[in-house]
């Protein structure tokens, strides 16, 4: 159905975005770690520690968004099954019973 197609597309978009964000964040972390070779001092350590300290929170956030996409996919599958079951059930009903 049209609704389930929309849900599938949205779940796909979410998954693609999470993958892109994860890749970008990992790349950023790698670049920040490399600054240890040329950026020294209290501000350098503070900045690196800030990113390091937030790493778990950001990865958790990205994981939670992925879980929402999985739930959306599950909802879509349930919706499609219910729609299919209703169609089958209505096909089994006798026609013209009110005539």
C-alpha positions in Angstrom: 0.0 0.0 0.0 1.0 3.6 -0.3 1.4 4.1 3.4 3.7 1.1 3.9 5.8 2.3 0.9 6.2 5.7 2.7 7.2 4.0 5.9 9.8 1.8 4.1 11.2 4.8 2.3 11.5 6.7 5.6 13.2 3.8 7.4 15.6 3.5 4.5 16.4 7.3 4.7 16.9 7.1 8.4 19.3 4.1 8.1 21.2 5.8 5.3 21.5 9.0 7.3 22.7 7.2 10.4 25.3 5.4 8.3 26.5 8.7 6.9 26.6 10.4 10.2 28.4 7.5 11.8 31.1 7.6 9.1 31.5 11.3 9.4 31.7 11.2 13.2 34.3 8.4 13.1 36.3 10.4 10.5 36.1 13.5 12.7 37.3 11.5 15.8 40.2 10.2 13.8 41.2 13.7 12.7 40.9 15.0 16.2 43.1 12.2 17.5 45.7 13.1 14.9 46.0 16.6 16.3 48.0 15.3 19.2 51.0 15.3 16.9 50.9 19.1 16.2 48.4 20.7 18.6 49.6 21.0 22.1 48.6 22.8 25.3 45.6 23.0 27.6 43.1 24.0 24.9 44.2 21.1 22.7 43.7 18.6 25.5 40.4 20.2 26.5 39.1 19.9 22.9 40.3 16.3 22.5 38.8 15.3 25.8 35.5 17.0 25.0 35.1 15.0 21.8 36.3 11.8 23.5 33.9 12.3 26.5 31.0 12.8 24.1 31.8 9.9 21.9 29.7 7.4 23.8 26.7 9.8 23.9 26.8 10.4 20.2 27.2 6.8 19.3 24.3 6.0 21.7 22.2 8.7 20.0 23.0 7.2 16.5 22.1 3.8 17.8 18.8 5.0 19.2 17.9 6.5 15.9 18.7 3.2 14.2 16.4 1.5 16.6 13.6 3.8 15.6 14.2 2.9 12.0 14.0 -0.8 12.9 10.8 -0.2 14.8 9.4 1.7 11.8 10.2 -1.4 9.6 8.5 -3.7 12.1 5.4 -1.4 12.2 5.4 -1.5 8.4 5.6 -5.3 8.3 2.7 -5.5 10.8 0.7 -3.0 8.9 1.2 -5.0 5.6 0.3 -8.3 7.3 -2.8 -6.8 8.9 -3.9 -5.3 5.6 -3.3 -8.6 3.8 -5.2 -10.5 6.5 -8.1 -8.1 6.3 -8.2 -8.4 2.5 -8.2 -12.2 2.8 -10.9 -12.2 5.5 -13.1 -9.9 3.4 -12.7 -12.1 0.4 -14.1 -15.0 2.4 -17.3 -13.2 3.3 -20.4 -14.0 1.3 -21.4 -11.3 -1.2 -24.9 -9.8 -1.5 -26.1 -10.7 2.0 -28.0 -7.5 2.4 -30.0 -8.0 -0.8 
